Amino acid sequence: MKMFCTARRSLARLLPHNLWTLAFLSEWLPNLTLRSALRLRSYEVRKGRDRISKDALLVLDVLWPMKARVVLREVGSDPATFEEIVKVQVYKVAVDLVPRCETILDLGANIGLASLYLAARYPTCNVFAVEPNPFSYNLLTVNVSDLVASGRCRTLQAAVWDSNVALMPAPMTGEREHYSAFSVQAVAEVTKDQGQILGLTMRELLDRSGFERCDFLKVDIEGAEVHLFSGDLRWLDRVEAIAIEFHGQSRAQTNFDELMRQYRFRIHDHDAHTVVALKHVRD
């Protein structure tokens, strides 16, 4: 009897954890291989125990909504971004509104998850992925390497700006490992130690992409929307659809809604994450 009671208590302690594991796997198995779902579960357990490493990488094989092997940094915003794009599919609302697409410019490509998602949703498109953060850019090149090898993707380490200038990383005001919140600032002179970052206008980026027209412009640039929509805006004539995430008061500061009307875009902003503007009303 004593042995039976001990076993029952052990089972009671294990059961909630096992139920959580089953629930976790049932949520992620549509998106990941079993091995990767278990690897992500292990990460979540270690994170809850504060046992993740700053230098550790998490490698996951994705089955849906794209088929790819992706590499994430365990510390920082990569896992949250992964969940947003792969599980929540925050760009699905934009894809549903843009049924046909051959050219994509990914501004603020981060580690390439949105580029992979959009490339899978539009199997014949070409992607130009732009990211200023050198650490994120390194992972971007790893994650989109198969797309690059197929000739469907090119990458550039740069930041969009209102002029072609040398930039440097801006001081971080929040978590240092919030890699997607990386921002830059213009300075009179950038030393080698500061780390120069290329700042390019949207017109220059479009020219470098090789796209005569951009069917889908994805924008997630952590407040640099103010620079994107400053200066010469005639580049908007070359863009058919925009999916943009605003930060702070940048939507009002850029006078975005009025600009879209001026350049014949129709705004769809019923989604909390992404505002979509279309040049033509589509069925």
CORNORDA-V909585 format. One record per backbone hydrogen bond with DSSP energy under -1.0 kcal/mol. NH is the residue of the N-H (numbers start at 1). CO is the residue of the C=O. E is the energy in kcal/mol with one decimal. If there is no record, write none. Layout:
NH_CO_E / NH_CO_E
This chain:
5_1_-2.5 / 6_2_-2.1 / 7_3_-2.3 / 8_4_-2.3 / 9_5_-2.4 / 10_6_-2.2 / 11_7_-2.4 / 12_8_-2.3 / 13_9_-1.8 / 14_10_-1.9 / 15_11_-2.6 / 18_14_-2.6 / 19_15_-2.8 / 20_16_-2.2 / 21_17_-2.2 / 22_18_-2.5 / 23_19_-2.5 / 24_20_-2.8 / 25_21_-2.7 / 26_22_-2.3 / 27_23_-1.6 / 28_24_-1.7 / 29_25_-2.8 / 31_28_-1.6 / 32_28_-2.3 / 33_61_-1.7 / 37_33_-2.6 / 38_34_-2.4 / 39_35_-2.0 / 40_36_-2.6 / 41_37_-2.2 / 42_38_-2.4 / 43_39_-1.9 / 44_40_-2.3 / 45_41_-2.3 / 46_42_-2.6 / 47_43_-2.8 / 48_44_-2.2 / 49_45_-1.2 / 50_47_-1.7 / 51_46_-3.3 / 58_72_-3.1 / 60_70_-2.6 / 62_68_-3.5 / 63_31_-3.7 / 64_31_-1.4 / 68_62_-1.4 / 70_60_-2.9 / 72_58_-2.6 / 74_56_-2.2 / 77_177_-1.1 / 81_77_-2.4 / 82_78_-2.8 / 83_79_-2.2 / 84_80_-2.2 / 85_81_-2.3 / 86_82_-2.9 / 87_83_-1.1 / 88_83_-2.7 / 90_84_-1.6 / 92_89_-1.8 / 95_91_-2.2 / 96_92_-2.8 / 98_94_-1.1 / 104_126_-2.6 / 105_216_-2.2 / 106_128_-2.5 / 107_218_-3.0 / 108_130_-1.8 / 109_130_-2.5 / 112_109_-2.5 / 116_112_-2.2 / 117_113_-2.4 / 118_114_-2.9 / 119_115_-2.4 / 120_116_-1.8 / 121_117_-2.0 / 122_118_-2.0 / 125_122_-2.0 / 126_102_-2.5 / 127_152_-3.1 / 128_104_-2.5 / 129_154_-2.7 / 130_106_-2.9 / 131_156_-2.0 / 137_133_-3.1 / 138_134_-1.6 / 139_135_-1.3 / 140_136_-2.6 / 141_137_-2.3 / 142_138_-1.1 / 143_139_-2.9 / 144_140_-2.2 / 145_142_-1.1 / 148_144_-2.6 / 149_145_-2.7 / 150_146_-1.7 / 151_148_-1.5 / 152_147_-2.0 / 154_127_-2.2 / 156_129_-2.0 / 158_156_-1.0 / 159_198_-2.9 / 161_200_-2.8 / 165_163_-1.0 / 165_199_-1.3 / 167_197_-2.8 / 168_185_-2.1 / 170_183_-2.7 / 178_175_-1.6 / 179_177_-2.1 / 181_178_-2.0 / 182_179_-1.6 / 185_168_-2.5 / 195_191_-1.0 / 197_167_-2.6 / 199_165_-2.4 / 200_159_-2.8 / 205_201_-2.3 / 206_202_-2.5 / 207_203_-2.2 / 208_204_-2.5 / 209_205_-1.9 / 214_238_-3.4 / 216_103_-1.7 / 217_241_-2.8 / 218_105_-2.3 / 219_243_-2.9 / 220_107_-2.0 / 224_221_-1.9 / 226_223_-1.4 / 228_224_-2.1 / 229_225_-2.2 / 230_227_-1.4 / 236_233_-2.1 / 237_234_-1.7 / 238_235_-2.0 / 239_236_-1.2 / 240_214_-2.7 / 242_277_-2.7 / 243_217_-2.9 / 244_275_-2.7 / 245_219_-2.2 / 250_247_-1.8 / 253_249_-2.6 / 254_250_-2.2 / 256_251_-1.9 / 259_255_-2.3 / 260_256_-2.5 / 261_257_-1.6 / 262_258_-2.3 / 263_259_-1.9 / 264_261_-1.5 / 265_260_-3.4 / 266_278_-3.1 / 268_276_-3.9 / 275_244_-2.9 / 276_268_-2.8 / 277_242_-2.7 / 278_266_-2.7 / 279_240_-3.1
